[in-house]
Amino acid sequence: MRFDIITLFPELFEPLLTSGITRRAYESGLVDVHFWNPRDHAEGNYRRVDDRSFGGGPGMVMLAEPLFKCLTAIRAERQEAHPAPLVLFSPIGQVLSHAVVQKWSHSAGAVMLCGRYEGVDQRFIDQYVDQQISLGDFVLSGGEIAAMALLDAVARLQPGVLNDEGSHQQDSFNPALDGLLDSPHFTRPEVWQDCAVPAALMSGHHAQIARWRREQSLRLSALHRPELLEQARLSGKLSRQDEAFIQQLGHLTSSDNGGVDSKKL
């Protein structure tokens, strides 16, 4: 897959592409990343890419014309029968989730626009942007961090990138965990600062270990993300044994804290 990234600061991406285990995805070409600076397509001695906002107000707005010329150059190089979607990272976009990342991981890629300043001229957005994505209800200085988040999440799902092919199957939000949170993890030593590794994990009994992890996943989801538990329930993912464990935790309707009695969890 190929991602073309429109950014004024391509140098911000260098550590992402050369560090950590996901660099395998970029070095091998599984995730092919190209950078495009709209300043290279701007006119005038100063290569201006922004201007003041009509109507007044603080901050600058990215000009439509350099972005259009940059996008035209990308389309010409990609030469696709079906043009890849142009994605803009913005507060009004679809919140990035595991399901969204999984969809992108099976795609041919995209053109990603990293906005800066107060944003992008709305006429360019209306005319050329196909999809908008958000990381959450907060504002960043630019779209680069959001683009890195999507690239990293997509890269780790590619075959051969992680040491263990099945490791991402146990990630939080993965369908393999019914969309719930992952269970806690422990390593050596067996006792650290008077805290021992849970006995179930030391038992060597695979079924017992699996059940402990399932119950911890249920417990953490009930405590921290109860909406995930409800989604799993509505999807028919919770067994009678799961429901019994949840009841034992005290996951009952409570007017004090929105349905979860945290004292019993």
Disulfide bonds with the S-S distance in Angstrom:
none
